[in-house]
Amino acid sequence: MLQVDSITKRFGGVVANSEVSFTVEEGQIVGLIGPNGAGKSTMFNMISSVFPPTTGTITFQGTRIEKLPAYQVAPLGISRTFQNLQVFKNMTVIENVMVGQHMQTKTNLFGMASLLLGITRKERKVYDQAMSYLAFFGLQDIFDQKASSLSLGKLRLLEFARAFATEPKLLLLDEIAAGLNHKETQEMSALINKVRDTGVTVLVVEHDMDLVMSICDKLVVLDQGVKIAEGTPKEIQENEAVITAYLGADIDEEEVEEEAI
Ligand SMILES: Nc1ncnc2c1ncn2[C@@H]1O[C@H](COP(=O)(O)OP(=O)(O)OP(=O)(O)O)[C@@H](O)[C@H]1O
């Protein structure tokens, strides 16, 4: 479904990604992991056309996308969430999801505005569809609450629901579990699996190792812009380079903390 081929991205003298290649097969959940500054967000931004790579190609279902603007990439079926949440705080929960549907339904903005004003037209079905998305994410009971009143956990679910409402083929989740407690993270894992079961392919950037190890079919590990490993969660957990670069760092930190206690 997605082929990232020899991608390099330079910001002046900083090489954020260097000759990175990997693939995402249809129906997979793939995790992009690595320590801080490894180049994960930069890779996500190139796949979702926030900016182009310096060199290399990105192919989505046979179409080269690395030089396309975001407005041309999204309709191909790529949607994403943002770590620093992009929900509209002064809109209600359902309005946020309806904005996500806008591109997919081709309802024009005037029609959407009419709906938001309570005018019943054929756009009613957009509303009903939005409610079904909210139910999928367990947000139906708070459909009319302002996004500004939501907890971080609910905001992350709303961000997820809005991206899902565009009916993507490939969904990029950028640290969707950041700041969530253990129970919320487990619920998020279950939801990501549920989304995949609807036929959506998922690429996640995530720091929560329990989450990625439990849900991902494959992991791609970056360190200082370079791909150092690719494989199943089990293979990655046993990979020496990964243990040194990433998991080892976590273990060391835990040991230091324990010693301090
Ligand atoms: N717009 C930019 N201009 C200059 N340097 C940048 C820019 N964006 C990222 N970088 C640099 O590129 C490198 C990779 O950053 P990136 O944010 O992709 O890493 P990351 O793996 O997502 O890190 P984190 O886990 O902390 O979010 C870092 O050295 C970062 O400082």
The ligand as a Tripos MOL2 file, in Angstrom:
@<TRIPOS>MOLECULE
LIG
   31    33     1     0     0
SMALL
NO_CHARGES

@<TRIPOS>ATOM
      1 N1         11.4820   22.1090   10.8650 N.pl3     1 LIG1
      2 C1         12.6790   21.7160   11.3260 C.ar      1 LIG1
      3 N2         13.7610   22.4870   11.2070 N.ar      1 LIG1
      4 C2         14.9650   22.0850   11.6430 C.ar      1 LIG1
      5 N3         15.2000   20.8880   12.2180 N.ar      1 LIG1
      6 C3         14.1510   20.0710   12.3690 C.ar      1 LIG1
      7 C4         12.8370   20.4280   11.9450 C.ar      1 LIG1
      8 N4         11.9870   19.3940   12.2140 N.ar      1 LIG1
      9 C5         12.7400   18.4600   12.8020 C.ar      1 LIG1
     10 N5         14.0320   18.8490   12.8930 N.ar      1 LIG1
     11 C6         15.1430   18.0740   13.4550 C.3       1 LIG1
     12 O1         15.1300   16.8220   12.8140 O.3       1 LIG1
     13 C7         15.4670   15.8010   13.7540 C.3       1 LIG1
     14 C8         14.3450   14.7640   13.7970 C.3       1 LIG1
     15 O2         13.2180   15.3630   14.4300 O.3       1 LIG1
     16 P1         11.8000   14.6430   14.5290 P.3       1 LIG1
     17 O3         10.8600   15.6280   15.1930 O.co2     1 LIG1
     18 O4         11.4070   14.1030   13.2190 O.co2     1 LIG1
     19 O5         12.1240   13.4430   15.5270 O.3       1 LIG1
     20 P2         11.1010   12.5040   16.3190 P.3       1 LIG1
     21 O6         11.6290   11.1270   16.2140 O.co2     1 LIG1
     22 O7          9.7130   12.7420   15.8650 O.co2     1 LIG1
     23 O8         11.2880   13.0370   17.8090 O.3       1 LIG1
     24 P3         10.2230   13.0500   19.0420 P.3       1 LIG1
     25 O9         10.0400   11.6310   19.4540 O.co2     1 LIG1
     26 O10        10.9550   13.8490   20.0790 O.co2     1 LIG1
     27 O11         8.9660   13.7080   18.5500 O.co2     1 LIG1
     28 C9         15.7250   16.4820   15.0840 C.3       1 LIG1
     29 O12        17.1210   16.7120   15.1930 O.3       1 LIG1
     30 C10        14.9830   17.7850   14.9420 C.3       1 LIG1
     31 O13        15.5690   18.7910   15.7390 O.3       1 LIG1
@<TRIPOS>BOND
     1     1     2 1
     2     2     3 ar
     3     2     7 ar
     4     3     4 ar
     5     4     5 ar
     6     5     6 ar
     7     6     7 ar
     8     6    10 ar
     9     7     8 ar
    10     8     9 ar
    11     9    10 ar
    12    10    11 1
    13    11    12 1
    14    11    30 1
    15    12    13 1
    16    13    14 1
    17    13    28 1
    18    14    15 1
    19    15    16 1
    20    16    17 2
    21    16    18 1
    22    16    19 1
    23    19    20 1
    24    20    21 2
    25    20    22 1
    26    20    23 1
    27    23    24 1
    28    24    25 2
    29    24    26 1
    30    24    27 1
    31    28    29 1
    32    28    30 1
    33    30    31 1
@<TRIPOS>SUBSTRUCTURE
     1 LIG1         1 GROUP 0 **** ****
